[in-house]
Amino acid sequence: MVKISKSDAEWKAQLTPEQYRVTRRAGTEAPFSGTYEQSWDAGVYHCVCCGHPLFDSGSKFNAGCGWPSFHSELEEAGIVQRPDLTHGMSRIELLCRHCDAHLGHIFPDGPPPTGMRYCINSAALDFRPQEVGREE
């Protein structure tokens, strides 16, 4: 795997200001404000920075927390987990393995089959609908 590395200027030119703030500066969008928070279409969610596939819509659930939530990542996603002690909390941050984009955090309060809740910022995602008659 080749890591994608770009300068701040390149990321700023590619991303919206909100996408840049969230993915490149580990920001968080306001709860219940994201494009995909209540989106239930079939398809795959990709990293907005590099296009790497992260989540299938079949793993998405309504956690009521204000951010898109998934119980599992795609097998090929390989999302990186690292400790996050910012804001006086102890959490696990999630990063895209290809470009180090900040995606959100993971919590152990999700539904079966994993019991995990991948709490992801809509600004970090690019949704690609499933084509009719084609399996992803």
N, CA, C and O atoms as CSV, one atom per row, in Angstrom:
chain,resi,resn,atom,element,x,y,z
A,1,MET,N,N,0.833,-1.176,0.000
A,1,MET,CA,C,0.000,0.000,0.000
A,1,MET,C,C,0.884,1.248,0.000
A,1,MET,O,O,1.823,1.358,0.789
A,2,VAL,N,N,0.579,2.163,-0.874
A,2,VAL,CA,C,1.291,3.424,-0.939
A,2,VAL,C,C,0.481,4.471,-0.187
A,2,VAL,O,O,-0.702,4.664,-0.468
A,3,LYS,N,N,1.111,5.146,0.765
A,3,LYS,CA,C,0.453,6.209,1.521
A,3,LYS,C,C,0.292,7.431,0.630
A,3,LYS,O,O,1.198,7.793,-0.121
A,4,ILE,N,N,-0.861,8.053,0.722
A,4,ILE,CA,C,-1.117,9.286,-0.008
A,4,ILE,C,C,-0.677,10.440,0.879
A,4,ILE,O,O,-1.122,10.579,2.018
A,5,SER,N,N,0.201,11.254,0.334
A,5,SER,CA,C,0.724,12.387,1.089
A,5,SER,C,C,0.606,13.635,0.226
A,5,SER,O,O,1.107,13.676,-0.898
A,6,LYS,N,N,-0.060,14.651,0.762
A,6,LYS,CA,C,-0.237,15.919,0.046
A,6,LYS,C,C,0.070,17.065,1.007
A,6,LYS,O,O,0.000,16.911,2.226
A,7,SER,N,N,0.401,18.186,0.444
A,7,SER,CA,C,0.637,19.375,1.259
A,7,SER,C,C,-0.708,19.942,1.729
A,7,SER,O,O,-1.758,19.598,1.185
A,8,ASP,N,N,-0.667,20.798,2.726
A,8,ASP,CA,C,-1.891,21.460,3.187
A,8,ASP,C,C,-2.558,22.216,2.037
A,8,ASP,O,O,-3.783,22.204,1.907
A,9,ALA,N,N,-1.755,22.864,1.215
A,9,ALA,CA,C,-2.305,23.613,0.078
A,9,ALA,C,C,-3.046,22.686,-0.881
A,9,ALA,O,O,-4.108,23.044,-1.390
A,10,GLU,N,N,-2.497,21.500,-1.131
A,10,GLU,CA,C,-3.154,20.536,-2.017
A,10,GLU,C,C,-4.462,20.044,-1.410
A,10,GLU,O,O,-5.467,19.947,-2.115
A,11,TRP,N,N,-4.468,19.728,-0.095
A,11,TRP,CA,C,-5.705,19.290,0.557
A,11,TRP,C,C,-6.743,20.401,0.530
A,11,TRP,O,O,-7.915,20.146,0.254
A,12,LYS,N,N,-6.322,21.636,0.813
A,12,LYS,CA,C,-7.264,22.765,0.813
A,12,LYS,C,C,-7.871,22.992,-0.560
A,12,LYS,O,O,-9.038,23.371,-0.666
A,13,ALA,N,N,-7.092,22.764,-1.618
A,13,ALA,CA,C,-7.603,22.926,-2.980
A,13,ALA,C,C,-8.593,21.822,-3.349
A,13,ALA,O,O,-9.503,22.047,-4.147
A,14,GLN,N,N,-8.421,20.637,-2.776
A,14,GLN,CA,C,-9.259,19.483,-3.100
A,14,GLN,C,C,-10.550,19.443,-2.290
A,14,GLN,O,O,-11.586,19.029,-2.809
A,15,LEU,N,N,-10.507,19.863,-1.037
A,15,LEU,CA,C,-11.604,19.687,-0.099
A,15,LEU,C,C,-12.353,20.998,0.165
A,15,LEU,O,O,-11.819,22.088,-0.037
A,16,THR,N,N,-13.600,20.864,0.619
A,16,THR,CA,C,-14.318,22.051,1.096
A,16,THR,C,C,-13.680,22.476,2.423
A,16,THR,O,O,-12.973,21.680,3.042
A,17,PRO,N,N,-13.915,23.707,2.867
A,17,PRO,CA,C,-13.359,24.108,4.161
A,17,PRO,C,C,-13.775,23.183,5.314
A,17,PRO,O,O,-12.961,22.902,6.194
A,18,GLU,N,N,-15.015,22.711,5.323
A,18,GLU,CA,C,-15.483,21.808,6.388
A,18,GLU,C,C,-14.802,20.444,6.278
A,18,GLU,O,O,-14.383,19.887,7.293
A,19,GLN,N,N,-14.685,19.904,5.084
A,19,GLN,CA,C,-13.988,18.629,4.895
A,19,GLN,C,C,-12.537,18.740,5.341
A,19,GLN,O,O,-12.016,17.826,5.980
A,20,TYR,N,N,-11.886,19.834,5.018
A,20,TYR,CA,C,-10.495,20.048,5.428
A,20,TYR,C,C,-10.396,20.127,6.950
A,20,TYR,O,O,-9.543,19.472,7.550
A,21,ARG,N,N,-11.257,20.919,7.575
A,21,ARG,CA,C,-11.233,21.081,9.038
A,21,ARG,C,C,-11.422,19.744,9.740
A,21,ARG,O,O,-10.728,19.454,10.715
A,22,VAL,N,N,-12.349,18.929,9.257
A,22,VAL,CA,C,-12.645,17.644,9.892
A,22,VAL,C,C,-11.538,16.620,9.612
A,22,VAL,O,O,-11.008,16.014,10.543
A,23,THR,N,N,-11.193,16.426,8.349
A,23,THR,CA,C,-10.284,15.330,7.995
A,23,THR,C,C,-8.810,15.632,8.206
A,23,THR,O,O,-8.045,14.737,8.566
A,24,ARG,N,N,-8.401,16.862,7.991
A,24,ARG,CA,C,-6.981,17.190,8.081
A,24,ARG,C,C,-6.605,17.843,9.406
A,24,ARG,O,O,-5.428,17.894,9.761
A,25,ARG,N,N,-7.612,18.349,10.149
A,25,ARG,CA,C,-7.359,19.008,11.427
A,25,ARG,C,C,-8.092,18.338,12.588
A,25,ARG,O,O,-8.204,18.913,13.670
A,26,ALA,N,N,-8.588,17.127,12.362
A,26,ALA,CA,C,-9.268,16.321,13.388
A,26,ALA,C,C,-10.433,17.061,14.028
A,26,ALA,O,O,-10.645,16.985,15.239
A,27,GLY,N,N,-11.182,17.774,13.199
A,27,GLY,CA,C,-12.361,18.478,13.688
A,27,GLY,C,C,-13.553,17.547,13.804
A,27,GLY,O,O,-13.486,16.376,13.431
A,28,THR,N,N,-14.636,18.082,14.324
A,28,THR,CA,C,-15.892,17.342,14.445
A,28,THR,C,C,-17.018,18.237,13.968
A,28,THR,O,O,-17.124,19.391,14.385
A,29,GLU,N,N,-17.861,17.703,13.091
A,29,GLU,CA,C,-19.002,18.493,12.645
A,29,GLU,C,C,-20.057,18.520,13.753
A,29,GLU,O,O,-20.079,17.649,14.623
A,30,ALA,N,N,-20.913,19.508,13.713
A,30,ALA,CA,C,-21.970,19.618,14.716
A,30,ALA,C,C,-22.902,18.410,14.612
A,30,ALA,O,O,-23.196,17.947,13.510
A,31,PRO,N,N,-23.372,17.893,15.767
A,31,PRO,CA,C,-24.289,16.748,15.716
A,31,PRO,C,C,-25.556,17.090,14.937
A,31,PRO,O,O,-26.037,18.223,14.961
A,32,PHE,N,N,-26.078,16.090,14.254
A,32,PHE,CA,C,-27.314,16.168,13.469
A,32,PHE,C,C,-27.217,17.145,12.301
A,32,PHE,O,O,-28.245,17.562,11.767
A,33,SER,N,N,-26.001,17.520,11.892
A,33,SER,CA,C,-25.832,18.483,10.800
A,33,SER,C,C,-25.282,17.855,9.523
A,33,SER,O,O,-25.347,18.473,8.461
A,34,GLY,N,N,-24.746,16.649,9.606
A,34,GLY,CA,C,-24.068,16.044,8.469
A,34,GLY,C,C,-25.004,15.501,7.407
A,34,GLY,O,O,-26.120,15.073,7.701
A,35,THR,N,N,-24.543,15.526,6.191
A,35,THR,CA,C,-25.292,15.058,5.025
A,35,THR,C,C,-25.778,13.621,5.170
A,35,THR,O,O,-26.890,13.300,4.751
A,36,TYR,N,N,-24.959,12.755,5.757
A,36,TYR,CA,C,-25.276,11.322,5.789
A,36,TYR,C,C,-25.851,10.836,7.114
A,36,TYR,O,O,-26.065,9.636,7.285
A,37,GLU,N,N,-26.098,11.723,8.033
A,37,GLU,CA,C,-26.576,11.313,9.362
A,37,GLU,C,C,-27.881,10.513,9.257
A,37,GLU,O,O,-28.036,9.510,9.953
A,38,GLN,N,N,-28.798,10.926,8.422
A,38,GLN,CA,C,-30.068,10.209,8.249
A,38,GLN,C,C,-30.265,9.722,6.809
A,38,GLN,O,O,-31.391,9.677,6.315
A,39,SER,N,N,-29.184,9.365,6.148
A,39,SER,CA,C,-29.237,8.827,4.787
A,39,SER,C,C,-29.233,7.305,4.863
A,39,SER,O,O,-28.388,6.714,5.535
A,40,TRP,N,N,-30.178,6.674,4.173
A,40,TRP,CA,C,-30.318,5.216,4.263
A,40,TRP,C,C,-30.279,4.530,2.910
A,40,TRP,O,O,-30.747,3.399,2.784
A,41,ASP,N,N,-29.732,5.186,1.896
A,41,ASP,CA,C,-29.624,4.585,0.563
A,41,ASP,C,C,-28.573,3.474,0.565
A,41,ASP,O,O,-27.638,3.488,1.366
A,42,ALA,N,N,-28.741,2.516,-0.342
A,42,ALA,CA,C,-27.784,1.412,-0.473
A,42,ALA,C,C,-26.558,1.880,-1.248
A,42,ALA,O,O,-26.669,2.567,-2.263
A,43,GLY,N,N,-25.397,1.495,-0.749
A,43,GLY,CA,C,-24.157,1.858,-1.413
A,43,GLY,C,C,-22.964,1.719,-0.491
A,43,GLY,O,O,-23.027,1.029,0.527
A,44,VAL,N,N,-21.881,2.377,-0.856
A,44,VAL,CA,C,-20.639,2.292,-0.099
A,44,VAL,C,C,-20.148,3.698,0.236
A,44,VAL,O,O,-20.188,4.599,-0.601
A,45,TYR,N,N,-19.688,3.867,1.464
A,45,TYR,CA,C,-19.111,5.126,1.930
A,45,TYR,C,C,-17.591,5.040,1.789
A,45,TYR,O,O,-16.959,4.102,2.275
A,46,HIS,N,N,-17.022,6.039,1.114
A,46,HIS,CA,C,-15.586,6.101,0.839
A,46,HIS,C,C,-14.969,7.283,1.572
A,46,HIS,O,O,-15.679,8.203,1.977
A,47,CYS,N,N,-13.666,7.263,1.741
A,47,CYS,CA,C,-12.932,8.388,2.308
A,47,CYS,C,C,-13.045,9.561,1.340
A,47,CYS,O,O,-12.769,9.410,0.150
A,48,VAL,N,N,-13.446,10.723,1.838
A,48,VAL,CA,C,-13.611,11.899,0.992
A,48,VAL,C,C,-12.264,12.405,0.467
A,48,VAL,O,O,-12.212,13.081,-0.560
A,49,CYS,N,N,-11.199,12.085,1.156
A,49,CYS,CA,C,-9.873,12.563,0.746
A,49,CYS,C,C,-9.235,11.716,-0.346
A,49,CYS,O,O,-8.653,12.255,-1.288
A,50,CYS,N,N,-9.339,10.396,-0.227
A,50,CYS,CA,C,-8.607,9.528,-1.171
A,50,CYS,C,C,-9.487,8.521,-1.906
A,50,CYS,O,O,-9.005,7.849,-2.818
A,51,GLY,N,N,-10.757,8.396,-1.540
A,51,GLY,CA,C,-11.656,7.481,-2.230
A,51,GLY,C,C,-11.610,6.041,-1.773
A,51,GLY,O,O,-12.274,5.187,-2.360
A,52,HIS,N,N,-10.829,5.745,-0.723
A,52,HIS,CA,C,-10.724,4.373,-0.229
A,52,HIS,C,C,-12.074,3.933,0.360
A,52,HIS,O,O,-12.660,4.679,1.144
A,53,PRO,N,N,-12.587,2.737,0.003
A,53,PRO,CA,C,-13.860,2.256,0.555
A,53,PRO,C,C,-13.733,1.957,2.048
A,53,PRO,O,O,-12.771,1.326,2.487
A,54,LEU,N,N,-14.726,2.423,2.827
A,54,LEU,CA,C,-14.681,2.294,4.285
A,54,LEU,C,C,-15.848,1.496,4.871
A,54,LEU,O,O,-15.639,0.580,5.667
A,55,PHE,N,N,-17.075,1.844,4.478
A,55,PHE,CA,C,-18.264,1.250,5.095
A,55,PHE,C,C,-19.314,0.916,4.043
A,55,PHE,O,O,-19.496,1.660,3.079
A,56,ASP,N,N,-19.997,-0.199,4.231
A,56,ASP,CA,C,-21.155,-0.569,3.429
A,56,ASP,C,C,-22.398,-0.031,4.125
A,56,ASP,O,O,-22.472,-0.028,5.353
A,57,SER,N,N,-23.364,0.418,3.352
A,57,SER,CA,C,-24.590,0.952,3.935
A,57,SER,C,C,-25.329,-0.081,4.787
A,57,SER,O,O,-26.102,0.292,5.668
A,58,GLY,N,N,-25.103,-1.364,4.537
A,58,GLY,CA,C,-25.750,-2.412,5.330
A,58,GLY,C,C,-25.289,-2.457,6.780
A,58,GLY,O,O,-25.962,-3.051,7.622
A,59,SER,N,N,-24.150,-1.837,7.083
A,59,SER,CA,C,-23.662,-1.815,8.469
A,59,SER,C,C,-24.042,-0.521,9.185
A,59,SER,O,O,-23.686,-0.326,10.347
A,60,LYS,N,N,-24.762,0.360,8.498
A,60,LYS,CA,C,-25.170,1.646,9.079
A,60,LYS,C,C,-26.407,1.447,9.941
A,60,LYS,O,O,-27.302,0.677,9.593
A,61,PHE,N,N,-26.450,2.150,11.071
A,61,PHE,CA,C,-27.618,2.078,11.947
A,61,PHE,C,C,-27.869,3.439,12.572
A,61,PHE,O,O,-26.986,4.296,12.595
A,62,ASN,N,N,-29.074,3.630,13.075
A,62,ASN,CA,C,-29.448,4.899,13.697
A,62,ASN,C,C,-29.107,4.844,15.178
A,62,ASN,O,O,-29.865,4.297,15.979
A,63,ALA,N,N,-27.966,5.413,15.535
A,63,ALA,CA,C,-27.517,5.413,16.927
A,63,ALA,C,C,-28.142,6.552,17.718
A,63,ALA,O,O,-28.082,6.557,18.948
A,64,GLY,N,N,-28.744,7.522,17.026
A,64,GLY,CA,C,-29.349,8.656,17.707
A,64,GLY,C,C,-28.340,9.630,18.288
A,64,GLY,O,O,-28.699,10.492,19.090
A,65,CYS,N,N,-27.074,9.500,17.890
A,65,CYS,CA,C,-26.013,10.327,18.465
A,65,CYS,C,C,-25.742,11.594,17.659
A,65,CYS,O,O,-25.055,12.495,18.141
A,66,GLY,N,N,-26.274,11.675,16.430
A,66,GLY,CA,C,-26.083,12.857,15.612
A,66,GLY,C,C,-25.059,12.722,14.513
A,66,GLY,O,O,-24.860,13.659,13.740
A,67,TRP,N,N,-24.401,11.578,14.421
A,67,TRP,CA,C,-23.417,11.319,13.380
A,67,TRP,C,C,-23.727,9.978,12.735
A,67,TRP,O,O,-24.308,9.104,13.377
A,68,PRO,N,N,-23.345,9.802,11.460
A,68,PRO,CA,C,-23.508,8.486,10.840
A,68,PRO,C,C,-22.780,7.435,11.676
A,68,PRO,O,O,-21.639,7.636,12.091
A,69,SER,N,N,-23.452,6.324,11.915
A,69,SER,CA,C,-22.883,5.269,12.748
A,69,SER,C,C,-22.949,3.935,12.023
A,69,SER,O,O,-23.933,3.623,11.353
A,70,PHE,N,N,-21.890,3.155,12.167
A,70,PHE,CA,C,-21.755,1.855,11.511
A,70,PHE,C,C,-21.311,0.832,12.550
A,70,PHE,O,O,-20.553,1.169,13.460
A,71,HIS,N,N,-21.771,-0.414,12.430
A,71,HIS,CA,C,-21.338,-1.434,13.395
A,71,HIS,C,C,-20.061,-2.133,12.954
A,71,HIS,O,O,-19.423,-2.811,13.759
A,72,SER,N,N,-19.674,-1.980,11.681
A,72,SER,CA,C,-18.441,-2.617,11.205
A,72,SER,C,C,-17.945,-1.899,9.963
A,72,SER,O,O,-18.706,-1.251,9.245
A,73,GLU,N,N,-16.655,-2.032,9.734
A,73,GLU,CA,C,-16.035,-1.465,8.540
A,73,GLU,C,C,-15.921,-2.548,7.478
A,73,GLU,O,O,-16.024,-3.735,7.786
A,74,LEU,N,N,-15.711,-2.148,6.246
A,74,LEU,CA,C,-15.456,-3.114,5.184
A,74,LEU,C,C,-14.138,-3.840,5.476
A,74,LEU,O,O,-13.220,-3.263,6.059
A,75,GLU,N,N,-14.055,-5.086,5.072
A,75,GLU,CA,C,-12.851,-5.879,5.323
A,75,GLU,C,C,-11.610,-5.191,4.769
A,75,GLU,O,O,-10.556,-5.196,5.405
A,76,GLU,N,N,-11.738,-4.596,3.576
A,76,GLU,CA,C,-10.580,-3.957,2.956
A,76,GLU,C,C,-10.284,-2.557,3.501
A,76,GLU,O,O,-9.274,-1.953,3.141
A,77,ALA,N,N,-11.155,-2.042,4.362
A,77,ALA,CA,C,-10.971,-0.676,4.880
A,77,ALA,C,C,-9.685,-0.545,5.697
A,77,ALA,O,O,-8.897,0.375,5.475
A,78,GLY,N,N,-9.472,-1.463,6.640
A,78,GLY,CA,C,-8.251,-1.403,7.455
A,78,GLY,C,C,-8.104,-0.103,8.202
A,78,GLY,O,O,-7.004,0.441,8.299
A,79,ILE,N,N,-9.207,0.405,8.735
A,79,ILE,CA,C,-9.184,1.691,9.425
A,79,ILE,C,C,-8.221,1.629,10.616
A,79,ILE,O,O,-8.232,0.681,11.402
A,80,VAL,N,N,-7.399,2.658,10.720
A,80,VAL,CA,C,-6.401,2.750,11.786
A,80,VAL,C,C,-7.060,3.310,13.046
A,80,VAL,O,O,-7.809,4.285,12.990
A,81,GLN,N,N,-6.766,2.676,14.182
A,81,GLN,CA,C,-7.275,3.145,15.475
A,81,GLN,C,C,-6.106,3.633,16.317
A,81,GLN,O,O,-5.074,2.967,16.409
A,82,ARG,N,N,-6.276,4.810,16.934
A,82,ARG,CA,C,-5.225,5.295,17.828
A,82,ARG,C,C,-5.857,6.037,18.992
A,82,ARG,O,O,-6.935,6.615,18.849
A,83,PRO,N,N,-5.189,6.025,20.157
A,83,PRO,CA,C,-5.722,6.713,21.333
A,83,PRO,C,C,-5.873,8.211,21.076
A,83,PRO,O,O,-5.039,8.835,20.419
A,84,ASP,N,N,-6.945,8.761,21.605
A,84,ASP,CA,C,-7.220,10.203,21.503
A,84,ASP,C,C,-7.593,10.697,22.897
A,84,ASP,O,O,-8.655,10.353,23.417
A,85,LEU,N,N,-6.736,11.490,23.492
A,85,LEU,CA,C,-6.955,11.997,24.849
A,85,LEU,C,C,-7.303,13.485,24.853
A,85,LEU,O,O,-7.181,14.142,25.886
A,86,THR,N,N,-7.735,14.021,23.712
A,86,THR,CA,C,-8.073,15.433,23.627
A,86,THR,C,C,-9.416,15.731,24.288
A,86,THR,O,O,-10.223,14.831,24.519
A,87,HIS,N,N,-9.635,16.985,24.581
A,87,HIS,CA,C,-10.905,17.478,25.138
A,87,HIS,C,C,-11.275,16.821,26.470
A,87,HIS,O,O,-12.454,16.713,26.808
A,88,GLY,N,N,-10.271,16.385,27.218
A,88,GLY,CA,C,-10.514,15.788,28.531
A,88,GLY,C,C,-11.188,14.433,28.492
A,88,GLY,O,O,-11.757,14.000,29.493
A,89,MET,N,N,-11.135,13.746,27.340
A,89,MET,CA,C,-11.773,12.437,27.187
A,89,MET,C,C,-10.742,11.401,26.756
A,89,MET,O,O,-9.683,11.736,26.227
A,90,SER,N,N,-11.072,10.154,26.991
A,90,SER,CA,C,-10.259,9.042,26.500
A,90,SER,C,C,-11.087,8.312,25.454
A,90,SER,O,O,-12.066,7.638,25.778
A,91,ARG,N,N,-10.681,8.455,24.189
A,91,ARG,CA,C,-11.421,7.843,23.085
A,91,ARG,C,C,-10.438,7.164,22.137
A,91,ARG,O,O,-9.221,7.263,22.296
A,92,ILE,N,N,-10.995,6.476,21.156
A,92,ILE,CA,C,-10.194,5.871,20.103
A,92,ILE,C,C,-10.550,6.584,18.800
A,92,ILE,O,O,-11.688,6.527,18.335
A,93,GLU,N,N,-9.561,7.253,18.223
A,93,GLU,CA,C,-9.728,7.968,16.962
A,93,GLU,C,C,-9.606,6.994,15.799
A,93,GLU,O,O,-8.855,6.021,15.870
A,94,LEU,N,N,-10.349,7.262,14.729
A,94,LEU,CA,C,-10.310,6.445,13.521
A,94,LEU,C,C,-9.714,7.255,12.375
A,94,LEU,O,O,-10.094,8.402,12.138
A,95,LEU,N,N,-8.762,6.624,11.664
A,95,LEU,CA,C,-8.076,7.290,10.558
A,95,LEU,C,C,-8.087,6.397,9.315
A,95,LEU,O,O,-7.994,5.174,9.418
A,96,CYS,N,N,-8.201,7.018,8.148
A,96,CYS,CA,C,-8.073,6.278,6.889
A,96,CYS,C,C,-6.647,5.774,6.774
A,96,CYS,O,O,-5.701,6.535,6.977
A,97,ARG,N,N,-6.484,4.501,6.452
A,97,ARG,CA,C,-5.139,3.925,6.383
A,97,ARG,C,C,-4.354,4.397,5.164
A,97,ARG,O,O,-3.129,4.277,5.134
A,98,HIS,N,N,-5.042,4.932,4.164
A,98,HIS,CA,C,-4.362,5.363,2.944
A,98,HIS,C,C,-3.879,6.811,2.986
A,98,HIS,O,O,-2.856,7.143,2.386
A,99,CYS,N,N,-4.619,7.684,3.701
A,99,CYS,CA,C,-4.265,9.106,3.662
A,99,CYS,C,C,-4.248,9.768,5.038
A,99,CYS,O,O,-4.035,10.977,5.137
A,100,ASP,N,N,-4.471,8.992,6.098
A,100,ASP,CA,C,-4.482,9.496,7.475
A,100,ASP,C,C,-5.580,10.519,7.750
A,100,ASP,O,O,-5.455,11.316,8.679
A,101,ALA,N,N,-6.640,10.512,6.968
A,101,ALA,CA,C,-7.758,11.416,7.223
A,101,ALA,C,C,-8.439,11.037,8.536
A,101,ALA,O,O,-8.681,9.861,8.806
A,102,HIS,N,N,-8.744,12.047,9.346
A,102,HIS,CA,C,-9.536,11.821,10.565
A,102,HIS,C,C,-10.969,11.528,10.125
A,102,HIS,O,O,-11.577,12.309,9.393
A,103,LEU,N,N,-11.497,10.393,10.580
A,103,LEU,CA,C,-12.854,9.986,10.222
A,103,LEU,C,C,-13.838,10.221,11.350
A,103,LEU,O,O,-14.959,10.666,11.107
A,104,GLY,N,N,-13.439,9.930,12.578
A,104,GLY,CA,C,-14.309,10.021,13.743
A,104,GLY,C,C,-13.722,9.199,14.869
A,104,GLY,O,O,-12.505,9.166,15.054
A,105,HIS,N,N,-14.598,8.526,15.631
A,105,HIS,CA,C,-14.169,7.724,16.779
A,105,HIS,C,C,-14.972,6.430,16.841
A,105,HIS,O,O,-16.016,6.308,16.201
A,106,ILE,N,N,-14.483,5.473,17.609
A,106,ILE,CA,C,-15.172,4.194,17.782
A,106,ILE,C,C,-15.487,4.005,19.261
A,106,ILE,O,O,-14.681,4.332,20.131
A,107,PHE,N,N,-16.680,3.469,19.526
A,107,PHE,CA,C,-17.144,3.244,20.894
A,107,PHE,C,C,-17.720,1.833,21.034
A,107,PHE,O,O,-18.268,1.293,20.073
A,108,PRO,N,N,-17.600,1.230,22.224
A,108,PRO,CA,C,-18.081,-0.146,22.423
A,108,PRO,C,C,-19.556,-0.210,22.835
A,108,PRO,O,O,-19.912,-0.974,23.732
A,109,ASP,N,N,-20.414,0.585,22.190
A,109,ASP,CA,C,-21.837,0.595,22.556
A,109,ASP,C,C,-22.737,0.402,21.336
A,109,ASP,O,O,-23.869,0.886,21.303
A,110,GLY,N,N,-22.221,-0.309,20.338
A,110,GLY,CA,C,-22.991,-0.543,19.122
A,110,GLY,C,C,-23.791,-1.828,19.179
A,110,GLY,O,O,-23.734,-2.566,20.163
A,111,PRO,N,N,-24.537,-2.090,18.118
A,111,PRO,CA,C,-25.381,-3.291,18.052
A,111,PRO,C,C,-24.597,-4.512,17.592
A,111,PRO,O,O,-23.445,-4.393,17.174
A,112,PRO,N,N,-25.220,-5.687,17.668
A,112,PRO,CA,C,-24.606,-6.871,17.064
A,112,PRO,C,C,-24.436,-6.631,15.557
A,112,PRO,O,O,-25.174,-5.812,15.009
A,113,PRO,N,N,-23.553,-7.265,14.891
A,113,PRO,CA,C,-22.787,-8.399,15.387
A,113,PRO,C,C,-21.486,-8.022,16.100
A,113,PRO,O,O,-20.853,-8.893,16.696
A,114,THR,N,N,-21.069,-6.760,16.060
A,114,THR,CA,C,-19.756,-6.391,16.613
A,114,THR,C,C,-19.824,-5.741,17.982
A,114,THR,O,O,-18.864,-5.811,18.750
A,115,GLY,N,N,-20.948,-5.109,18.298
A,115,GLY,CA,C,-21.049,-4.353,19.545
A,115,GLY,C,C,-20.307,-3.032,19.498
A,115,GLY,O,O,-20.180,-2.351,20.515
A,116,MET,N,N,-19.816,-2.665,18.321
A,116,MET,CA,C,-19.060,-1.432,18.174
A,116,MET,C,C,-19.888,-0.382,17.436
A,116,MET,O,O,-20.769,-0.707,16.639
A,117,ARG,N,N,-19.581,0.887,17.722
A,117,ARG,CA,C,-20.213,2.012,17.013
A,117,ARG,C,C,-19.113,2.876,16.427
A,117,ARG,O,O,-18.419,3.599,17.142
A,118,TYR,N,N,-18.966,2.788,15.111
A,118,TYR,CA,C,-18.061,3.662,14.384
A,118,TYR,C,C,-18.829,4.974,14.177
A,118,TYR,O,O,-19.737,5.037,13.349
A,119,CYS,N,N,-18.476,5.989,14.907
A,119,CYS,CA,C,-19.147,7.286,14.884
A,119,CYS,C,C,-18.340,8.181,13.940
A,119,CYS,O,O,-17.249,8.632,14.288
A,120,ILE,N,N,-18.880,8.435,12.747
A,120,ILE,CA,C,-18.111,9.023,11.655
A,120,ILE,C,C,-18.707,10.366,11.223
A,120,ILE,O,O,-19.926,10.519,11.147
A,121,ASN,N,N,-17.849,11.318,10.948
A,121,ASN,CA,C,-18.282,12.613,10.428
A,121,ASN,C,C,-18.710,12.477,8.968
A,121,ASN,O,O,-17.986,11.890,8.163
A,122,SER,N,N,-19.876,13.013,8.622
A,122,SER,CA,C,-20.308,13.015,7.214
A,122,SER,C,C,-19.280,13.704,6.331
A,122,SER,O,O,-19.070,13.297,5.188
A,123,ALA,N,N,-18.640,14.743,6.849
A,123,ALA,CA,C,-17.658,15.511,6.071
A,123,ALA,C,C,-16.450,14.673,5.671
A,123,ALA,O,O,-15.698,15.062,4.777
A,124,ALA,N,N,-16.255,13.530,6.319
A,124,ALA,CA,C,-15.128,12.639,5.993
A,124,ALA,C,C,-15.514,11.585,4.966
A,124,ALA,O,O,-14.674,10.790,4.545
A,125,LEU,N,N,-16.784,11.574,4.559
A,125,LEU,CA,C,-17.298,10.506,3.710
A,125,LEU,C,C,-17.732,10.984,2.334
A,125,LEU,O,O,-18.157,12.126,2.158
A,126,ASP,N,N,-17.616,10.089,1.368
A,126,ASP,CA,C,-18.138,10.275,0.019
A,126,ASP,C,C,-18.984,9.035,-0.258
A,126,ASP,O,O,-18.451,7.932,-0.386
A,127,PHE,N,N,-20.298,9.215,-0.350
A,127,PHE,CA,C,-21.204,8.090,-0.565
A,127,PHE,C,C,-21.353,7.818,-2.056
A,127,PHE,O,O,-21.563,8.732,-2.854
A,128,ARG,N,N,-21.242,6.548,-2.409
A,128,ARG,CA,C,-21.446,6.126,-3.795
A,128,ARG,C,C,-22.590,5.120,-3.811
A,128,ARG,O,O,-22.454,4.012,-3.293
A,129,PRO,N,N,-23.723,5.506,-4.409
A,129,PRO,CA,C,-24.892,4.615,-4.416
A,129,PRO,C,C,-24.610,3.311,-5.136
A,129,PRO,O,O,-23.814,3.247,-6.073
A,130,GLN,N,N,-25.290,2.272,-4.666
A,130,GLN,CA,C,-25.190,0.963,-5.320
A,130,GLN,C,C,-25.934,1.043,-6.644
A,130,GLN,O,O,-27.065,1.523,-6.710
A,131,GLU,N,N,-25.287,0.569,-7.688
A,131,GLU,CA,C,-25.928,0.562,-8.992
A,131,GLU,C,C,-26.984,-0.535,-9.044
A,131,GLU,O,O,-26.767,-1.629,-8.523
A,132,VAL,N,N,-28.118,-0.251,-9.665
A,132,VAL,CA,C,-29.203,-1.218,-9.780
A,132,VAL,C,C,-28.707,-2.434,-10.540
A,132,VAL,O,O,-28.127,-2.310,-11.618
A,133,GLY,N,N,-28.941,-3.618,-9.968
A,133,GLY,CA,C,-28.539,-4.870,-10.601
A,133,GLY,C,C,-27.075,-5.206,-10.441
A,133,GLY,O,O,-26.587,-6.155,-11.054
A,134,ARG,N,N,-26.363,-4.444,-9.626
A,134,ARG,CA,C,-24.934,-4.696,-9.424
A,134,ARG,C,C,-24.636,-4.732,-7.939
A,134,ARG,O,O,-24.996,-3.818,-7.198
A,135,GLU,N,N,-23.974,-5.798,-7.514
A,135,GLU,CA,C,-23.547,-5.920,-6.125
A,135,GLU,C,C,-22.227,-5.202,-5.965
A,135,GLU,O,O,-21.370,-5.280,-6.845
A,136,GLU,N,N,-22.045,-4.500,-4.851
A,136,GLU,CA,C,-20.768,-3.831,-4.549
A,136,GLU,C,C,-19.762,-4.840,-4.079
A,136,GLU,O,O,-18.625,-4.482,-3.774
